[in-house]
């Protein structure tokens, strides 16, 4: 930590035994299907930094690099004939496979300006989320592409009387109207001896905003 610059770094390790984990499937009611995995882990490095080039300007940045793996994973596939009559169930074995919806890289950056006429300031920030997988098989055709989104917010506090104040804050999310999806589901089977897959993605909101009013006392 210095007068104008500060930084921090952290290591983490989370070791799981008999972890309850999503499979990438959803049931008929729309809820995620979960199962136990005997051994899994999340390990990573977190970096943060802030810099003040001027008294009213601050630059923030953060980066997380991680490895999220399942030691041994078994995927079960139902088998059907041409007329969708159930036949049997087969399995696929995976070793050190990526954990679903667990990006190995996330990052963020922001510039904050606090002019004299706006005590809560203006903040322009962005968030990067690396590639993720829909299920626990590390398959490239079942992955969520990396995406970057930007947000803008600004606010001011008006003193009314004594310690009572009115805070007004405006937010604009997905500032550049990026089209992306952050979550997906998949169901796989074997039909007539051929791979079969159903899938769905969850598109995120385009550019949107909100106005927040708060009373402080």
Secondary structure, DSSP 8 states (H G I E B T S, - for coil): --SSEEEEEEEEEEEEEEEEEEEEEE-TTS-EEEEEEEEEEEEEEEEEEEEEEETTEEEEEEEEEEEEEEEEEEEEEEEE-TT--EEEEEEEEEEEEE-TT--SEEEEEEEEE--TT-TTEEEEEEEEE--EESSTT--GGGEE--EEEEEEEEEEEEEEETTEEEEEEEEEESTT----EEEEEEEEEEETTEEEEEEEEEE---SEEEEEEEEE-
